[in-house]
Amino acid sequence: MIASMARVKAKTNKLNSMDRSEIMRRVRSKDTTPELVVRRLIFSFGYRYRLHRRDLPGKPDIVIPSRKKIIFVHGCFWHGHACKRGARIPKQNRKYWEQKITRNKELDKKHRAELKRMGWRVQIVWECEIRNLKKLENRMVKFLSDSNA
Ligand SMILES: [Zn+2]
């Protein structure tokens, strides 16, 4: 996450400062808080997890080895979610952002396929899902307890 943010930051030097602060605001709100919420949920269920395992494809956000399960917490903007927030691409440098997001989606798909081949079960939690905690909690409980999830 950090490495890709640095790359994005380097490439966005052309953007004016207003756009840049808007982007950094989004980065902060998307890449940290939702992941912490999901971590807290999983911790409250009593599962042990590991974070950002570099030895696995896509450096998954949350890995639960005892269940052989993986959770990616995706920002709707960076990973191109089909929701309102995901559709909000900056007007300036639009093409750049669209290509960037398309590339992210391709990589996400590739990583998921690799992980599945390795026997991991994978779920994505979207940033916008954090708004309905009860629903998210139910989904996580189901995913983590079901051996065929
Ligand atoms: Zn979304």
Residues whose N, C-alpha, C, O or C-beta is under 5 A from the ligand:
A	BS01	ZN	C76 H81 C83 G86 W126 C128
